[in-house]
Amino acid sequence: MKKFLLSILWKLLLVVLGFFVVTFTMYFFNLDMKATAVVAPLLEKWYDRLERKQYI
């Protein structure tokens, strides 16, 4: 039982460490804003096609 619990803790530690490495890399290279720059035109195109109920 102790060995099973220890293996689960090691796997959990690896997952948390991997998550930290991925998020730190995204932060360090500013990849979140670069991804936003790629996705924004697609979202704007979709949003502009929505029918409005109010007109200015």
C-alpha positions as CSV (number, residue, x, y, z in Angstrom):
1,M,0.0,0.0,0.0
2,K,2.8,2.4,0.9
3,K,4.5,1.7,-2.5
4,F,1.3,2.4,-4.3
5,L,0.8,5.7,-2.5
6,L,4.4,6.7,-3.1
7,S,4.1,6.0,-6.9
8,I,0.9,8.2,-7.0
9,L,2.7,11.0,-5.2
10,W,5.7,10.8,-7.7
11,K,3.3,10.9,-10.6
12,L,1.4,13.9,-9.1
13,L,4.8,15.6,-8.5
14,L,5.8,15.1,-12.1
15,V,2.5,16.4,-13.4
16,V,2.7,19.5,-11.2
17,L,6.3,20.1,-12.3
18,G,5.4,19.7,-15.9
19,F,2.6,22.1,-15.6
20,F,4.9,24.6,-14.0
21,V,7.5,24.2,-16.7
22,V,4.9,24.7,-19.5
23,T,3.3,27.8,-17.8
24,F,6.7,29.3,-17.0
25,T,7.8,28.9,-20.6
26,M,4.6,30.5,-21.8
27,Y,5.2,33.4,-19.4
28,F,8.9,33.8,-20.3
29,F,8.4,33.9,-24.0
30,N,5.1,35.8,-23.9
31,L,3.4,33.1,-25.8
32,D,0.0,33.8,-24.4
33,M,-0.2,37.2,-26.2
34,K,1.3,35.7,-29.3
35,A,-1.5,33.1,-29.3
36,T,-4.0,35.8,-28.7
37,A,-2.7,37.8,-31.7
38,V,-3.3,34.7,-33.9
39,V,-6.8,33.9,-32.5
40,A,-8.1,37.5,-32.3
41,P,-8.8,38.0,-36.0
42,L,-10.8,34.7,-36.1
43,L,-12.8,35.7,-33.1
44,E,-13.4,39.2,-34.5
45,K,-14.7,37.8,-37.8
46,W,-17.1,35.5,-35.9
47,Y,-18.2,38.3,-33.6
48,D,-18.8,40.7,-36.4
49,R,-21.2,38.3,-38.0
50,L,-23.5,38.1,-35.0
51,E,-26.8,39.8,-35.4
52,R,-27.3,42.8,-33.1
53,K,-30.5,43.7,-31.4
54,Q,-29.5,47.3,-30.8
55,Y,-28.3,49.7,-33.4
56,I,-26.5,53.0,-32.8
